[in-house]
Amino acid sequence: MYLRQNKPRNDWRAVVLYPSQSVDIGDIKHYCEFFASQRVSQVYLNELSEAAEYSIGIGTLNLVISPAARAVGQARSLIDKVRQEIADELQQQKFLQLIETILFYKLPNTSREEIQAMFELSDLKQTRVYREAVQEGEQKAKLEASPRLLALGLSVKQVAEALGLSVEEVRQAAQNQSSE
């Protein structure tokens, strides 16, 4: 459908990634001409374990499909590889952010502090995910403090100014607390 609608000017190829062959249902009857022409290839990530040791890209894909128990070790190795092989600081940070994001999704029951303990704090602090998490935590703390300050007799405007929130955010926080 995409190819029909967009009619690419250049020759194209595609790769279908599977964690393992067991996930591939093998039903390609509607697309067999693409596979026969070798425009579409299938790759099974579990069969690329040796290549993952040499490639940051494949190592990152393997991190996505690896069990949580092995993810931390793989992430550490991948971070070391990124540091050694990527000289460009901006690209290095993008890879670190991607690795951290994968870990946050892969280890949903792990706290931010536990993830910080797993890796050097400086790595974590430089990633966008960490900075956003810190900002969210600060925002949540301000919103939780709002009703308490209002209960002490401060006005909505005073609380908003003191915490750096909008008047509407303070009102909403107060309403949320009273409805709970």
Backbone as CSV, one residue per row, in Angstrom:
resi,resn,N_x,N_y,N_z,CA_x,CA_y,CA_z,C_x,C_y,C_z
1,MET,0.832,-1.180,0.000,0.000,0.000,0.000,0.884,1.254,0.000
2,TYR,1.883,1.267,0.893,2.796,2.403,0.957,3.481,2.605,-0.393
3,LEU,3.966,1.521,-0.961,4.687,1.619,-2.231,3.772,2.107,-3.350
4,ARG,2.545,1.635,-3.358,1.595,2.082,-4.398,1.255,3.565,-4.241
5,GLN,1.071,4.011,-3.005,0.684,5.404,-2.777,1.839,6.367,-3.002
6,ASN,3.039,5.971,-2.643,4.170,6.894,-2.694,5.052,6.749,-3.923
7,LYS,4.966,5.628,-4.615,5.736,5.390,-5.835,7.171,5.908,-5.734
8,PRO,8.002,5.215,-4.962,9.375,5.691,-4.758,10.132,5.803,-6.075
9,ARG,10.914,6.875,-6.193,11.702,7.103,-7.412,12.936,6.211,-7.440
10,ASN,13.463,5.907,-6.292,14.682,5.110,-6.212,14.353,3.640,-5.975
11,ASP,15.328,2.798,-6.293,15.195,1.389,-5.998,15.094,1.227,-4.483
12,TRP,14.409,0.232,-3.991,14.213,0.080,-2.561,14.427,-1.369,-2.137
13,ARG,14.715,-1.532,-0.861,14.820,-2.835,-0.202,14.232,-2.688,1.195
14,ALA,13.787,-3.795,1.747,13.224,-3.777,3.101,13.748,-4.974,3.883
15,VAL,13.779,-4.805,5.192,14.196,-5.882,6.085,13.101,-6.056,7.136
16,VAL,12.701,-7.307,7.332,11.730,-7.633,8.373,12.520,-8.265,9.515
17,LEU,12.428,-7.641,10.685,13.181,-8.111,11.850,12.281,-8.932,12.762
18,TYR,12.776,-10.095,13.144,12.084,-10.967,14.087,13.042,-11.273,15.237
19,PRO,12.531,-11.393,16.459,13.420,-11.782,17.556,13.978,-13.192,17.329
20,SER,13.138,-14.106,16.776,13.564,-15.476,16.489,12.654,-16.056,15.412
21,GLN,13.050,-17.194,14.863,12.237,-17.822,13.820,10.882,-18.267,14.352
22,SER,10.793,-18.562,15.619,9.528,-19.038,16.179,8.425,-17.980,16.102
23,VAL,8.788,-16.714,15.992,7.809,-15.633,15.917,7.310,-15.449,14.475
24,ASP,8.116,-15.845,13.507,7.773,-15.700,12.090,6.682,-16.702,11.732
25,ILE,5.508,-16.191,11.326,4.410,-17.097,10.975,4.578,-17.668,9.570
26,GLY,5.475,-17.086,8.772,5.798,-17.636,7.461,4.733,-17.439,6.402
27,ASP,3.717,-16.674,6.684,2.641,-16.467,5.721,2.977,-15.266,4.842
28,ILE,3.619,-15.522,3.712,4.030,-14.434,2.818,3.306,-14.493,1.471
29,LYS,2.216,-15.252,1.399,1.559,-15.475,0.110,1.176,-14.169,-0.598
30,HIS,0.830,-13.132,0.143,0.454,-11.864,-0.482,1.668,-11.027,-0.870
31,TYR,2.841,-11.434,-0.402,4.047,-10.644,-0.637,5.162,-11.475,-1.255
32,CYS,4.869,-12.662,-1.744,5.915,-13.584,-2.188,6.782,-13.000,-3.304
33,GLU,6.229,-12.154,-4.164,7.055,-11.562,-5.230,8.150,-10.658,-4.656
34,PHE,7.882,-10.012,-3.542,8.910,-9.178,-2.918,10.045,-10.044,-2.355
35,PHE,9.677,-11.171,-1.737,10.697,-12.064,-1.192,11.460,-12.752,-2.312
36,ALA,10.746,-13.164,-3.371,11.399,-13.836,-4.500,12.377,-12.908,-5.213
37,SER,12.039,-11.625,-5.302,12.933,-10.661,-5.959,14.073,-10.228,-5.045
38,GLN,14.067,-10.685,-3.815,15.041,-10.356,-2.787,14.999,-8.876,-2.393
39,ARG,13.890,-8.229,-2.667,13.707,-6.848,-2.192,13.434,-6.839,-0.696
40,VAL,12.823,-7.923,-0.199,12.516,-8.030,1.219,13.305,-9.208,1.785
41,SER,13.978,-8.954,2.890,14.748,-9.994,3.567,14.248,-10.135,4.991
42,GLN,14.378,-11.331,5.523,14.019,-11.582,6.909,15.304,-11.766,7.710
43,VAL,15.339,-11.167,8.892,16.489,-11.301,9.774,15.976,-11.741,11.134
44,TYR,16.619,-12.770,11.678,16.272,-13.271,13.007,17.362,-12.824,13.963
45,LEU,17.011,-11.917,14.862,18.000,-11.283,15.730,18.740,-12.277,16.619
46,ASN,18.080,-13.324,17.053,18.762,-14.291,17.917,19.876,-15.033,17.180
47,GLU,19.873,-14.983,15.862,20.921,-15.625,15.074,22.093,-14.680,14.807
48,LEU,21.985,-13.456,15.263,23.042,-12.467,15.028,23.864,-12.194,16.275
49,SER,23.920,-13.121,17.203,24.593,-12.854,18.481,26.052,-12.460,18.294
50,GLU,26.769,-13.078,17.365,28.160,-12.690,17.138,28.246,-11.278,16.578
51,ALA,27.369,-10.956,15.634,27.383,-9.621,15.037,27.049,-8.562,16.074
52,ALA,26.233,-8.914,17.066,25.858,-7.951,18.106,27.075,-7.514,18.908
53,GLU,28.054,-8.398,19.017,29.266,-8.041,19.753,30.077,-6.982,19.016
54,TYR,29.896,-6.894,17.701,30.697,-5.976,16.895,29.923,-4.749,16.432
55,SER,28.609,-4.783,16.480,27.789,-3.704,15.927,26.926,-3.054,17.002
56,ILE,27.000,-1.749,17.094,26.161,-1.013,18.049,24.690,-1.136,17.660
57,GLY,24.400,-1.046,16.388,23.019,-1.127,15.914,22.368,-2.456,16.240
58,ILE,23.043,-3.540,15.926,22.486,-4.866,16.202,22.445,-5.112,17.708
59,GLY,23.445,-4.620,18.418,23.433,-4.734,19.877,22.229,-4.026,20.486
60,THR,21.867,-2.872,19.924,20.700,-2.125,20.403,19.418,-2.898,20.124
61,LEU,19.307,-3.476,18.933,18.132,-4.287,18.613,18.043,-5.502,19.528
62,ASN,19.171,-6.128,19.794,19.171,-7.276,20.700,18.774,-6.874,22.114
63,LEU,19.128,-5.670,22.525,18.725,-5.188,23.851,17.202,-5.111,23.951
64,VAL,16.557,-4.728,22.870,15.087,-4.628,22.855,14.453,-5.993,23.098
65,ILE,15.006,-7.042,22.516,14.367,-8.361,22.623,14.932,-9.230,23.738
66,SER,15.995,-8.783,24.386,16.611,-9.625,25.411,15.747,-9.673,26.666
67,PRO,15.839,-10.775,27.414,15.094,-10.851,28.680,15.622,-9.814,29.672
68,ALA,14.772,-9.362,30.544,15.141,-8.323,31.506,16.359,-8.724,32.332
69,ALA,16.488,-10.001,32.620,17.610,-10.465,33.442,18.959,-10.219,32.754
70,ARG,18.981,-10.245,31.442,20.237,-10.030,30.706,20.385,-8.598,30.217
71,ALA,19.328,-7.827,30.281,19.322,-6.482,29.696,20.344,-5.551,30.333
72,VAL,20.498,-5.609,31.629,21.404,-4.689,32.315,22.841,-4.914,31.854
73,GLY,23.266,-6.165,31.810,24.619,-6.477,31.355,24.829,-6.061,29.909
74,GLN,23.833,-6.329,29.074,23.933,-5.933,27.668,23.995,-4.417,27.539
75,ALA,23.215,-3.716,28.344,23.212,-2.253,28.280,24.571,-1.697,28.684
76,ARG,25.174,-2.263,29.726,26.508,-1.800,30.148,27.525,-1.985,29.023
77,SER,27.514,-3.152,28.404,28.443,-3.416,27.297,28.195,-2.455,26.145
78,LEU,26.934,-2.226,25.866,26.572,-1.333,24.767,27.013,0.101,25.055
79,ILE,26.854,0.547,26.292,27.291,1.901,26.667,28.798,2.036,26.493
80,ASP,29.542,1.024,26.914,30.994,1.052,26.729,31.358,1.115,25.251
81,LYS,30.674,0.328,24.452,30.931,0.302,23.010,30.620,1.660,22.374
82,VAL,29.521,2.274,22.791,29.152,3.595,22.268,30.242,4.605,22.604
83,ARG,30.717,4.568,23.836,31.769,5.507,24.261,33.060,5.321,23.470
84,GLN,33.396,4.067,23.200,34.644,3.780,22.503,34.577,4.085,21.014
85,GLU,33.437,3.814,20.400,33.368,3.848,18.944,32.765,5.109,18.349
86,ILE,31.998,5.853,19.130,31.347,7.042,18.580,32.024,8.273,19.164
87,ALA,32.704,9.006,18.276,33.446,10.188,18.723,32.546,11.410,18.861
88,ASP,31.543,11.512,18.001,30.643,12.666,18.011,29.802,12.656,19.292
89,GLU,29.967,13.694,20.104,29.304,13.799,21.410,27.781,13.747,21.286
90,LEU,27.228,14.433,20.293,25.773,14.473,20.123,25.227,13.087,19.778
91,GLN,25.896,12.395,18.880,25.444,11.049,18.518,25.585,10.093,19.690
92,GLN,26.644,10.268,20.448,26.852,9.437,21.631,25.675,9.614,22.595
93,GLN,25.278,10.863,22.825,24.164,11.145,23.731,22.859,10.552,23.212
94,LYS,22.663,10.590,21.905,21.434,10.018,21.337,21.379,8.515,21.578
95,PHE,22.508,7.837,21.411,22.537,6.401,21.683,22.308,6.115,23.156
96,LEU,22.914,6.907,24.033,22.706,6.713,25.470,21.240,6.914,25.835
97,GLN,20.601,7.892,25.225,19.177,8.130,25.476,18.347,6.939,25.011
98,LEU,18.702,6.393,23.853,17.968,5.250,23.331,18.133,4.041,24.250
99,ILE,19.350,3.795,24.695,19.612,2.668,25.599,18.838,2.846,26.904
100,GLU,18.860,4.051,27.433,18.143,4.316,28.684,16.642,4.142,28.502
101,THR,16.109,4.618,27.392,14.677,4.483,27.123,14.291,3.010,27.038
102,ILE,15.101,2.230,26.361,14.833,0.791,26.260,14.806,0.172,27.654
103,LEU,15.764,0.554,28.493,15.807,-0.003,29.855,14.596,0.413,30.684
104,PHE,14.162,1.660,30.556,12.990,2.102,31.320,11.765,1.281,30.939
105,TYR,11.624,0.952,29.658,10.485,0.136,29.233,10.686,-1.334,29.587
106,LYS,11.902,-1.801,29.520,12.191,-3.204,29.781,12.128,-3.531,31.275
107,LEU,12.441,-2.554,32.106,12.462,-2.757,33.563,11.446,-1.825,34.234
108,PRO,10.167,-2.009,33.973,9.167,-1.057,34.469,9.051,-1.013,35.984
109,ASN,9.445,-2.067,36.666,9.332,-2.095,38.126,10.602,-1.628,38.818
110,THR,11.561,-1.166,38.036,12.823,-0.691,38.599,12.737,0.812,38.779
111,SER,13.085,1.280,39.945,13.004,2.717,40.215,14.136,3.453,39.522
112,ARG,13.976,4.735,39.410,15.005,5.586,38.809,16.310,5.460,39.596
113,GLU,16.209,5.373,40.920,17.398,5.257,41.756,18.140,3.952,41.483
114,GLU,17.382,2.868,41.284,18.019,1.581,40.995,18.725,1.618,39.642
115,ILE,18.105,2.258,38.674,18.749,2.372,37.363,19.979,3.259,37.470
116,GLN,19.902,4.305,38.272,21.079,5.155,38.501,22.215,4.343,39.109
117,ALA,21.877,3.457,40.031,22.903,2.641,40.677,23.539,1.661,39.701
118,MET,22.786,1.237,38.697,23.318,0.297,37.716,24.362,0.932,36.805
119,PHE,24.222,2.201,36.565,25.088,2.890,35.616,25.701,4.111,36.274
120,GLU,26.734,4.623,35.649,27.356,5.830,36.178,26.338,6.960,36.140
121,LEU,26.242,7.682,37.228,25.264,8.756,37.337,25.445,9.796,36.242
122,SER,26.684,10.068,35.855,26.926,11.087,34.834,26.304,10.689,33.505
123,ASP,26.320,9.396,33.178,25.680,8.944,31.933,24.192,9.234,31.981
124,LEU,23.601,8.887,33.106,22.168,9.022,33.244,21.728,10.479,33.229
125,LYS,22.481,11.328,33.911,22.099,12.730,33.987,22.181,13.435,32.643
126,GLN,22.952,12.916,31.729,23.109,13.557,30.435,22.009,13.174,29.462
127,THR,21.186,12.215,29.800,20.165,11.769,28.858,18.880,12.570,29.025
128,ARG,18.170,12.696,27.941,16.925,13.446,27.919,15.874,12.769,28.796
129,VAL,15.821,11.443,28.765,14.826,10.710,29.554,15.003,11.026,31.036
130,TYR,16.255,11.056,31.496,16.523,11.361,32.909,16.063,12.782,33.241
131,ARG,16.454,13.741,32.395,16.077,15.136,32.672,14.562,15.296,32.700
132,GLU,13.874,14.627,31.777,12.415,14.702,31.767,11.825,14.052,33.023
133,ALA,12.411,12.946,33.452,11.920,12.275,34.661,12.097,13.167,35.881
134,VAL,13.230,13.849,35.956,13.476,14.770,37.071,12.462,15.902,37.044
135,GLN,12.220,16.462,35.866,11.247,17.553,35.751,9.857,17.086,36.154
136,GLU,9.488,15.872,35.718,8.178,15.331,36.092,8.080,15.165,37.606
137,GLY,9.154,14.682,38.216,9.173,14.498,39.670,9.032,15.815,40.404
138,GLU,9.747,16.837,39.912,9.649,18.158,40.530,8.238,18.719,40.376
139,GLN,7.668,18.567,39.199,6.307,19.064,38.943,5.311,18.358,39.854
140,LYS,5.462,17.035,39.982,4.560,16.265,40.836,4.672,16.724,42.293
141,ALA,5.894,16.951,42.759,6.100,17.400,44.139,5.452,18.759,44.369
142,LYS,5.577,19.658,43.402,4.958,20.984,43.531,3.438,20.862,43.593
143,LEU,2.890,20.011,42.733,1.440,19.837,42.713,0.934,19.210,44.008
144,GLU,1.718,18.289,44.573,1.327,17.671,45.848,1.432,18.656,47.015
145,ALA,2.362,19.607,46.916,2.542,20.590,47.991,1.472,21.682,47.947
146,SER,0.917,21.911,46.796,-0.059,23.004,46.632,-1.212,22.946,47.619
147,PRO,-1.939,21.834,47.736,-3.071,21.794,48.667,-2.646,22.039,50.122
148,ARG,-1.461,21.571,50.486,-0.987,21.779,51.855,-0.745,23.258,52.124
149,LEU,-0.167,23.954,51.149,0.081,25.384,51.309,-1.231,26.162,51.345
150,LEU,-2.185,25.728,50.550,-3.503,26.372,50.586,-4.159,26.163,51.949
151,ALA,-3.972,24.963,52.508,-4.545,24.664,53.825,-3.916,25.516,54.923
152,LEU,-2.686,25.981,54.695,-2.017,26.845,55.671,-2.498,28.292,55.576
153,GLY,-3.342,28.578,54.579,-3.915,29.915,54.482,-3.359,30.775,53.358
154,LEU,-2.442,30.250,52.581,-1.941,31.032,51.445,-2.996,31.077,50.353
155,SER,-2.980,32.140,49.578,-3.933,32.243,48.469,-3.427,31.409,47.286
156,VAL,-4.330,31.133,46.349,-3.970,30.369,45.159,-2.852,31.088,44.407
157,LYS,-2.961,32.406,44.311,-1.952,33.199,43.596,-0.594,33.116,44.300
158,GLN,-0.590,33.178,45.629,0.660,33.099,46.391,1.334,31.729,46.211
159,VAL,0.523,30.681,46.255,1.066,29.328,46.079,1.637,29.184,44.669
160,ALA,0.906,29.685,43.684,1.375,29.593,42.298,2.711,30.315,42.121
161,GLU,2.815,31.504,42.665,4.064,32.272,42.551,5.207,31.583,43.296
162,ALA,4.937,31.088,44.494,5.982,30.463,45.296,6.524,29.185,44.659
163,LEU,5.643,28.429,44.005,6.056,27.147,43.433,6.368,27.219,41.936
164,GLY,6.128,28.369,41.342,6.390,28.481,39.904,5.370,27.732,39.068
165,LEU,4.140,27.688,39.541,3.047,27.032,38.830,2.061,28.080,38.344
166,SER,1.200,27.675,37.452,0.131,28.582,37.040,-0.997,28.495,38.072
167,VAL,-1.814,29.527,38.111,-2.952,29.547,39.033,-3.863,28.355,38.739
168,GLU,-4.043,28.052,37.458,-4.908,26.937,37.059,-4.355,25.601,37.567
169,GLU,-3.038,25.417,37.511,-2.430,24.172,38.005,-2.655,24.015,39.503
170,VAL,-2.545,25.117,40.252,-2.764,25.064,41.701,-4.224,24.710,41.990
171,ARG,-5.141,25.337,41.270,-6.576,25.032,41.468,-6.861,23.563,41.146
172,GLN,-6.291,23.084,40.044,-6.500,21.692,39.633,-5.949,20.726,40.678
173,ALA,-4.780,21.028,41.231,-4.176,20.183,42.263,-5.055,20.153,43.506
174,ALA,-5.620,21.291,43.866,-6.501,21.363,45.034,-7.776,20.547,44.795
175,GLN,-8.320,20.648,43.579,-9.521,19.879,43.242,-9.233,18.382,43.265
176,ASN,-8.091,17.993,42.717,-7.726,16.575,42.687,-7.589,16.027,44.087
177,GLN,-7.019,16.802,44.994,-6.824,16.343,46.376,-8.185,16.203,47.063
178,SER,-9.086,17.161,46.829,-10.390,17.106,47.500,-11.250,15.966,46.943
179,SER,-11.053,15.601,45.691,-11.849,14.493,45.119,-11.298,13.141,45.541
180,GLU,-10.044,13.095,45.993,-9.460,11.826,46.442,-9.876,11.613,47.862
